[in-house]
Amino acid sequence: MSAALSGLSAHATMVEVDAGNLANLNTTGYKSSRVHLAALGSSTSAPGETGRGVQVAAIERSSRPGPLISTGVPSDFAIQGEGFFQVQQNGGTVYTSDGAFHLDQNRYLVDAAGNRLHPELKLPPEAASFQVAPSGRVTAWDGGGQEVFSADLTIETFPYPSGLAGLGHNDFGATAASGPGSTVTPGTAGAGAILQGVLEGPDVDPTREMVSLMVGQRGFEANLKAIQTADAMLGEIINLRA
């Protein structure tokens, strides 16, 4: 019964993670997660002793880039390759693949929550248009075509991006598992180039997620049936003793 209980918990986690992936099927820059299961060790070292059930060994976040979606919106960016945008949040820096930025009332480029892109990009009032090169070079022009602003946008790369901690709202934080971040120029040191007017779609395969979800549901049902059978057997034993 204890082994079946561990199976219930593990497969419930599988269902929760797969359902979360499917729920974010249209979330810009979303990175899917995968549950890895492992056997619980035996409580003894007796020959032929079986394990005590199953446990969640890890929940691994994908580091694969999602599909690129053209929007034509000048403030939409995507990284073609490795790297994350840096965003200022609560006095610190978080990282994201969601490049759906916009200009706030003070002409700063900010994310959907109003957090400023880092390094800060503030376009002057006279700027009528701007362009971001694959190298991260930002150039703005006034209505007459005169250049009025230029700056460089950098991105952050990590040795093990799957080790980043999810903070919600498409934001990630560095951890010991991800390794220290490196601020680089787009298109150099293995980092991806920046594409303007493009967004990175979610890294979610609906077919794979549906299959994994069904496996999790069936595993949950099988372990529940095992508990019900064990309960019925215990009931029979109690009735016989009575």
Secondary structure by P-SEA (a helix, b strand, c coil): caaaaaaaaaaaaaaaaaaaaaaaccccbbbbbbbbbbbbbbccccccccccccccccccccccccbbbbcccccbbbbccbbbbbbbcccbbbbbcccccccccccccccccccccccbbbbcccccccccccccbbbbbcccccccbbbbbbbcccccccccccccccbbbbcccccbbbbbccccccbbbbbccbbbcccccaaaaaaaaaaaaaaaaaaaaaaaaaaaaaaaaaaaac
